[in-house]
């Protein structure tokens, strides 16, 4: 690779908000960013060096996009892995590696990886279609997840009774035991080519029950240090077993019995790390750049208590986005607004996030609840 101060070209597969925030950080590293996305008005369009309108799942589109670049990374897992494998053979660095992306694209393969590597996770079974599932007579309740293409709560359903079976997916899926968890946690871990590994402090998450996506996040967690140490060690084990180069979000369940189980993993920047932009000495986006360019990993300590809330499109509104309540929310101290440049809002669409910092944890939470109830994304 060229010396770091040279004209380095970073390709990002996906032009959404994660890519947008990565580009904002890459400017500080003098990295030229190139973006491929199927949406001609993607949030990254006007920030990158070059924007290419094309399919992320088309072999030729991905191959032709990547062949002149130094490094390729992703902001979404649904990409053409065959093209990435060929680019790797031709000397383009792909981080996370194509084999890691391929494994994680399929939730069934992902769960099997956990089982094969003694990574604690909920009990599961794999099914090819709805008929197979119905004939198995699995005791209620349980979770059904599509093996492929689920994202932001889509492709996940809870089956609590016979009546719920009508909404069961017919595509290949996995069935998981419904875990009576105490808290949902996340640890983001980074690993570079040299094998250096660093984790961000564990965070606690609250999910929107209707949309099944992160709505409220508190950093750092104040759980018992022994629990936090186990969560940290588990995240490191997953990253090292994968041998990933890049960044990995490890979503965890803390059960009522004090057990920690891995729920899912994402090999890219993640919603559970947005608060790190203001709340940690190194953000998850800077850490990803450090990891894939094989630089020393940054200091992940928290600067302050940080609470992150997602700004989701309100139910019943679809069209040109309008943001209510910004003046009232921004009048508070320690409020950091991130809007994603999406022109059209839809119910539960991620339109932005707000991070709230305060030395007093409860004050940070109270301010965040106020912001959550004040800012509304409508049309």
ZINOR-V460766 format. One record per residue. N is the residue number from 1. SS is DSSP state (hx for helix, st for strand, lp for the rest). Layout:
BEGIN
n: {N/N}
ss: {SS/SS}
END
This chain:
BEGIN
n: {1/2/3/4/5/6/7/8/9/10/11/12/13/14/15/16/17/18/19/20/21/22/23/24/25/26/27/28/29/30/31/32/33/34/35/36/37/38/39/40/41/42/43/44/45/46/47/48/49/50/51/52/53/54/55/56/57/58/59/60/61/62/63/64/65/66/67/68/69/70/71/72/73/74/75/76/77/78/79/80/81/82/83/84/85/86/87/88/89/90/91/92/93/94/95/96/97/98/99/100/101/102/103/104/105/106/107/108/109/110/111/112/113/114/115/116/117/118/119/120/121/122/123/124/125/126/127/128/129/130/131/132/133/134/135/136/137/138/139/140/141/142/143/144/145/146/147/148/149/150/151/152/153/154/155/156/157/158/159/160/161/162/163/164/165/166/167/168/169/170/171/172/173/174/175/176/177/178/179/180/181/182/183/184/185/186/187/188/189/190/191/192/193/194/195/196/197/198/199/200/201/202/203/204/205/206/207/208/209/210/211/212/213/214/215/216/217/218/219/220/221/222/223/224/225/226/227/228/229/230/231/232/233/234/235/236/237/238/239/240/241/242/243/244/245/246/247/248/249/250/251/252/253/254/255/256/257/258/259/260/261/262/263/264/265/266/267/268/269/270/271/272/273/274/275/276/277/278/279/280/281/282/283/284/285/286/287/288/289/290/291/292/293/294/295/296/297/298/299/300/301/302/303/304/305/306/307/308/309/310/311/312/313/314/315/316/317/318/319/320/321/322/323/324/325/326/327/328/329/330/331/332/333/334/335/336/337/338/339/340/341/342/343/344/345/346/347/348/349/350/351/352/353/354/355/356/357/358/359/360/361/362/363/364/365/366/367/368/369/370/371/372/373/374/375/376/377/378/379}
ss: {lp/lp/lp/lp/lp/lp/lp/lp/st/st/st/st/st/lp/lp/lp/hx/hx/hx/hx/hx/hx/hx/hx/hx/hx/hx/hx/hx/lp/lp/st/st/st/st/st/st/lp/lp/lp/lp/lp/lp/lp/lp/lp/lp/lp/lp/st/st/st/st/lp/lp/lp/lp/lp/hx/hx/hx/hx/hx/hx/hx/hx/lp/lp/lp/lp/st/st/st/st/lp/lp/lp/lp/lp/lp/hx/hx/hx/hx/hx/hx/hx/hx/hx/lp/lp/lp/st/st/lp/lp/lp/hx/hx/hx/hx/hx/hx/hx/hx/lp/hx/hx/hx/hx/hx/hx/hx/hx/hx/hx/lp/lp/lp/lp/st/lp/lp/st/st/st/st/lp/lp/hx/hx/hx/hx/hx/hx/hx/lp/lp/lp/lp/lp/st/st/st/st/st/lp/lp/lp/lp/st/lp/lp/st/lp/st/st/st/st/lp/lp/hx/hx/hx/hx/hx/hx/lp/lp/lp/lp/lp/st/st/st/st/st/lp/lp/lp/st/st/st/st/st/st/st/st/st/st/st/lp/lp/lp/lp/lp/st/st/st/lp/lp/lp/st/st/st/st/st/st/lp/lp/lp/lp/st/st/st/st/st/st/st/lp/lp/lp/lp/lp/hx/hx/hx/hx/hx/hx/hx/hx/hx/hx/hx/hx/hx/hx/hx/hx/hx/hx/lp/lp/lp/st/st/st/st/st/st/st/st/st/st/lp/lp/lp/lp/st/st/st/st/st/st/st/lp/lp/lp/lp/hx/hx/hx/lp/lp/hx/hx/hx/hx/st/lp/lp/lp/hx/hx/hx/hx/hx/hx/hx/hx/hx/lp/lp/lp/lp/lp/lp/lp/lp/lp/st/lp/lp/st/st/st/st/st/st/st/st/st/lp/lp/lp/lp/lp/st/st/lp/st/st/st/lp/hx/hx/hx/hx/hx/lp/lp/lp/lp/st/st/st/st/st/lp/lp/lp/lp/st/st/lp/lp/lp/lp/st/st/st/st/st/st/st/st/st/lp/lp/hx/hx/hx/hx/hx/hx/hx/hx/hx/hx/hx/hx/hx/hx/lp/st/st/st/lp}
END
